[in-house]
Amino acid sequence: MRSAALADVATLQELNESAIPHVTSMTIDACAQLLGQSSIALVALDEDHATVPPIGFCLVLGPGLDYPSVNYRWVMDRYEDALYLDRVVVTAACRGQGVGQRIYAEVERRMRAEWPQFGSLALEVNLDPPNPESLAFHRKLGFEAIGEQTTPYGARVLLMAKPVRGRPDTVG
């Protein structure tokens, strides 16, 4: 696991596009802009071959951004102490191997170390188009429903959050 860099943008955008419809499409320019706005931006690497392209990534946003996501806006309008996990992608070949859990553990570790004023991590999971694997994964990690909405592009999403403040540095 390492911080994402501008040099990763083309790979991150390609990974993002491979995960549609569970994430929204974005151009390379939009990916670079979102990376630049991220409070936490991570890439996951294969544990045995750290020089290969990333096998996953996530982008976490703080409040006060001019970011047009209705889901980001929904969370920021209601939660003053939340960071918003805008997107997390793990390659299809690596799903179910603990990569997502490693990403979330590192996000929580960095929240406690670098952003202690934020006590929760919020995100959305698609209900339509359905993403039952993601919903089960997030519930297993302790995320709970905080709202639901239909987006302008026709997706129905469940907004979820998890408290992070005061949790131990290790995730079991």
Contacts in CASP RR format, 6 or more apart in sequence:
PFRMAT RR
TARGET T0000
AUTHOR 0000-0000-0000
METHOD contacts of the structure
MODEL  1
MRSAALADVATLQELNESAIPHVTSMTIDACAQLLGQSSIALVALDEDHA
TVPPIGFCLVLGPGLDYPSVNYRWVMDRYEDALYLDRVVVTAACRGQGVG
QRIYAEVERRMRAEWPQFGSLALEVNLDPPNPESLAFHRKLGFEAIGEQT
TPYGARVLLMAKPVRGRPDTVG
1 42 0 8 1.000
1 43 0 8 1.000
1 44 0 8 1.000
1 45 0 8 1.000
1 102 0 8 1.000
1 103 0 8 1.000
1 106 0 8 1.000
2 42 0 8 1.000
2 43 0 8 1.000
2 45 0 8 1.000
3 41 0 8 1.000
3 42 0 8 1.000
3 43 0 8 1.000
4 12 0 8 1.000
4 35 0 8 1.000
4 38 0 8 1.000
4 41 0 8 1.000
4 42 0 8 1.000
4 43 0 8 1.000
4 57 0 8 1.000
4 59 0 8 1.000
6 32 0 8 1.000
6 35 0 8 1.000
6 36 0 8 1.000
8 35 0 8 1.000
8 43 0 8 1.000
8 54 0 8 1.000
8 57 0 8 1.000
9 28 0 8 1.000
9 31 0 8 1.000
9 32 0 8 1.000
9 35 0 8 1.000
10 28 0 8 1.000
11 43 0 8 1.000
11 53 0 8 1.000
11 54 0 8 1.000
12 31 0 8 1.000
12 35 0 8 1.000
12 43 0 8 1.000
12 54 0 8 1.000
12 57 0 8 1.000
13 26 0 8 1.000
13 27 0 8 1.000
13 28 0 8 1.000
13 31 0 8 1.000
15 54 0 8 1.000
15 56 0 8 1.000
15 57 0 8 1.000
15 89 0 8 1.000
15 91 0 8 1.000
16 23 0 8 1.000
16 25 0 8 1.000
16 26 0 8 1.000
16 31 0 8 1.000
16 87 0 8 1.000
16 89 0 8 1.000
17 25 0 8 1.000
18 89 0 8 1.000
18 91 0 8 1.000
18 92 0 8 1.000
19 89 0 8 1.000
21 126 0 8 1.000
21 129 0 8 1.000
21 155 0 8 1.000
22 126 0 8 1.000
22 129 0 8 1.000
22 131 0 8 1.000
22 134 0 8 1.000
23 87 0 8 1.000
23 89 0 8 1.000
24 87 0 8 1.000
24 153 0 8 1.000
26 34 0 8 1.000
34 59 0 8 1.000
34 61 0 8 1.000
34 67 0 8 1.000
34 86 0 8 1.000
35 41 0 8 1.000
35 59 0 8 1.000
37 61 0 8 1.000
37 65 0 8 1.000
37 67 0 8 1.000
38 59 0 8 1.000
38 60 0 8 1.000
38 61 0 8 1.000
38 86 0 8 1.000
39 60 0 8 1.000
39 61 0 8 1.000
39 62 0 8 1.000
39 83 0 8 1.000
39 114 0 8 1.000
39 115 0 8 1.000
40 58 0 8 1.000
40 59 0 8 1.000
40 60 0 8 1.000
40 83 0 8 1.000
40 107 0 8 1.000
40 110 0 8 1.000
40 111 0 8 1.000
40 114 0 8 1.000
40 115 0 8 1.000
41 57 0 8 1.000
41 58 0 8 1.000
41 59 0 8 1.000
41 60 0 8 1.000
42 57 0 8 1.000
42 58 0 8 1.000
42 103 0 8 1.000
42 106 0 8 1.000
42 107 0 8 1.000
43 54 0 8 1.000
43 56 0 8 1.000
43 57 0 8 1.000
44 54 0 8 1.000
44 55 0 8 1.000
44 56 0 8 1.000
44 57 0 8 1.000
44 90 0 8 1.000
44 99 0 8 1.000
44 100 0 8 1.000
44 102 0 8 1.000
44 103 0 8 1.000
45 52 0 8 1.000
45 54 0 8 1.000
45 55 0 8 1.000
46 52 0 8 1.000
46 55 0 8 1.000
46 94 0 8 1.000
55 90 0 8 1.000
55 91 0 8 1.000
55 93 0 8 1.000
55 94 0 8 1.000
55 99 0 8 1.000
56 88 0 8 1.000
56 89 0 8 1.000
56 90 0 8 1.000
56 91 0 8 1.000
56 94 0 8 1.000
56 99 0 8 1.000
56 100 0 8 1.000
56 103 0 8 1.000
57 88 0 8 1.000
57 89 0 8 1.000
57 103 0 8 1.000
58 85 0 8 1.000
58 87 0 8 1.000
58 88 0 8 1.000
58 89 0 8 1.000
58 103 0 8 1.000
58 107 0 8 1.000
59 85 0 8 1.000
59 86 0 8 1.000
59 87 0 8 1.000
59 88 0 8 1.000
60 83 0 8 1.000
60 84 0 8 1.000
60 85 0 8 1.000
60 86 0 8 1.000
60 107 0 8 1.000
60 121 0 8 1.000
61 67 0 8 1.000
61 72 0 8 1.000
61 83 0 8 1.000
61 84 0 8 1.000
61 86 0 8 1.000
62 76 0 8 1.000
62 83 0 8 1.000
62 84 0 8 1.000
62 118 0 8 1.000
63 76 0 8 1.000
63 80 0 8 1.000
63 82 0 8 1.000
64 76 0 8 1.000
65 72 0 8 1.000
67 73 0 8 1.000
67 86 0 8 1.000
69 86 0 8 1.000
70 149 0 8 1.000
70 151 0 8 1.000
70 152 0 8 1.000
71 84 0 8 1.000
71 124 0 8 1.000
71 149 0 8 1.000
71 151 0 8 1.000
71 157 0 8 1.000
71 159 0 8 1.000
72 84 0 8 1.000
72 86 0 8 1.000
74 147 0 8 1.000
74 149 0 8 1.000
74 159 0 8 1.000
75 82 0 8 1.000
75 84 0 8 1.000
75 122 0 8 1.000
75 159 0 8 1.000
75 161 0 8 1.000
76 82 0 8 1.000
76 84 0 8 1.000
78 146 0 8 1.000
79 120 0 8 1.000
79 122 0 8 1.000
79 146 0 8 1.000
79 161 0 8 1.000
81 117 0 8 1.000
81 118 0 8 1.000
81 119 0 8 1.000
81 120 0 8 1.000
81 165 0 8 1.000
82 118 0 8 1.000
82 119 0 8 1.000
82 120 0 8 1.000
82 121 0 8 1.000
82 122 0 8 1.000
82 161 0 8 1.000
83 111 0 8 1.000
83 115 0 8 1.000
83 118 0 8 1.000
83 120 0 8 1.000
83 121 0 8 1.000
83 122 0 8 1.000
84 121 0 8 1.000
84 122 0 8 1.000
84 123 0 8 1.000
85 107 0 8 1.000
85 121 0 8 1.000
85 122 0 8 1.000
85 123 0 8 1.000
86 123 0 8 1.000
88 100 0 8 1.000
88 103 0 8 1.000
88 104 0 8 1.000
88 123 0 8 1.000
90 99 0 8 1.000
90 100 0 8 1.000
90 103 0 8 1.000
95 133 0 8 1.000
100 137 0 8 1.000
101 141 0 8 1.000
101 171 0 8 1.000
104 141 0 8 1.000
104 171 0 8 1.000
105 170 0 8 1.000
105 171 0 8 1.000
107 121 0 8 1.000
108 121 0 8 1.000
108 164 0 8 1.000
108 167 0 8 1.000
108 171 0 8 1.000
109 169 0 8 1.000
109 171 0 8 1.000
111 118 0 8 1.000
111 119 0 8 1.000
111 121 0 8 1.000
111 164 0 8 1.000
112 164 0 8 1.000
112 165 0 8 1.000
112 166 0 8 1.000
112 167 0 8 1.000
112 169 0 8 1.000
116 165 0 8 1.000
118 164 0 8 1.000
118 165 0 8 1.000
119 163 0 8 1.000
119 164 0 8 1.000
119 165 0 8 1.000
120 161 0 8 1.000
120 162 0 8 1.000
120 163 0 8 1.000
120 164 0 8 1.000
120 165 0 8 1.000
121 143 0 8 1.000
121 161 0 8 1.000
121 162 0 8 1.000
121 164 0 8 1.000
122 146 0 8 1.000
122 159 0 8 1.000
122 160 0 8 1.000
122 161 0 8 1.000
122 162 0 8 1.000
123 138 0 8 1.000
123 143 0 8 1.000
123 159 0 8 1.000
123 160 0 8 1.000
123 161 0 8 1.000
124 157 0 8 1.000
124 158 0 8 1.000
124 159 0 8 1.000
124 160 0 8 1.000
125 131 0 8 1.000
125 134 0 8 1.000
125 135 0 8 1.000
125 138 0 8 1.000
125 157 0 8 1.000
125 158 0 8 1.000
125 160 0 8 1.000
126 134 0 8 1.000
126 155 0 8 1.000
126 156 0 8 1.000
126 157 0 8 1.000
126 158 0 8 1.000
127 135 0 8 1.000
127 148 0 8 1.000
127 156 0 8 1.000
127 157 0 8 1.000
127 158 0 8 1.000
128 154 0 8 1.000
128 155 0 8 1.000
128 156 0 8 1.000
129 155 0 8 1.000
135 158 0 8 1.000
138 160 0 8 1.000
141 162 0 8 1.000
142 162 0 8 1.000
143 160 0 8 1.000
143 161 0 8 1.000
143 162 0 8 1.000
144 160 0 8 1.000
144 161 0 8 1.000
144 162 0 8 1.000
145 158 0 8 1.000
145 159 0 8 1.000
145 160 0 8 1.000
146 159 0 8 1.000
146 160 0 8 1.000
146 161 0 8 1.000
147 158 0 8 1.000
147 159 0 8 1.000
148 156 0 8 1.000
148 157 0 8 1.000
148 158 0 8 1.000
148 159 0 8 1.000
149 156 0 8 1.000
149 157 0 8 1.000
149 159 0 8 1.000
150 156 0 8 1.000
150 157 0 8 1.000
151 157 0 8 1.000
END
